């Protein structure tokens, strides 16, 4: 009964916002965005960070940028038919070296394109550690999921308006540089706004980043994914201002399908930009076929197990660092062996790989 009430509330909530698109002339029309979506193969892939990076800063800073590992691991993604990666940027890596940062982003895009992979780039993020610092990043804490992942811009910058002009420069500089780059599929402006207990205090930055992005007029659509139905003010704004509806769902198939059915009420393409947590009954075997049948893009969390420790569950640390009985996320070991061969076989089948 509790689940039924939740989804009835979600339906009422979303239906109340169906007319918001008509009030926002800056958002791509449904006709335009559906035509754009129809030009692409079914979107499938993963949230990607190389196994050698503990967080976004270690991925993008000059001293630890690792194109060899990126090339190798995106090759494994290509081999199972993935065509899209969702990748988190970080404003501190840009601030430290704007020109070098953009060069490294371009180098990453060249590697991805070689493997026939487009990219969804993420700007801001309210998840995990709240005080990012440039420079050498800490080693992962043993057995703890995303132990050194960092928010962007973090606390207190996310709500300090004095920091907004610098954040605007970051978003504007990066988006202008890549605004016409076909290697980029989509701009995901803010990952899980309001997470880490921030709630509506993230609204000013969320609103601002959409304004900054629209001012660039990129060729690519923009979005910010729905993730918590209790954050009504944030959800209303995200729905009203996103060209494509993106969302996160780590629930079992019956509940995930209900979300899909309700979100389709907007008449816009859907991309699930996070799913697949095996111990929560969100698996490739029961979610990915459903998403393909519904023509919903499928981006799971995790490609190769590594320094982010995302094979461990969110709230189940393993201080001894042993392999969990069931991996939470991720598809491959660091040497390229599949965690579960039957999963890889299914992914290849759904992606039309012989």
Secondary structure, DSSP 8 states (H G I E B T S, - for coil): -HHHHHHHHHHHHHHTTGGGGGG-TTS--HHHHHHHHHTS---EEEE---TT-SSHHHHHSTTT--HHHHHHHHHHHHHTT--EEEEE--HHHHHH-HHHHHHHHHHHHHHHHHTT-EEEEEEEE--SBS---SSS-----TT-TTTT-B-BS-TTGGG-GGGHHHHHHHHHHHHHHHTT-TTEEEEEEEETTTTTTTGGGGHHHHHHHHHHHHHHT-SSEEE--B--TT-HHHHHHHHHH-SSEEEE--S-HHHHHHHHHHHGGG-S-EEEEE--BGGGTB-IIIIIHHHHHTT-EEEEE-SB-STT-TTS-TT---TT----SS-SS-SB-TTS-BS-HHHHHHHHHHTT--
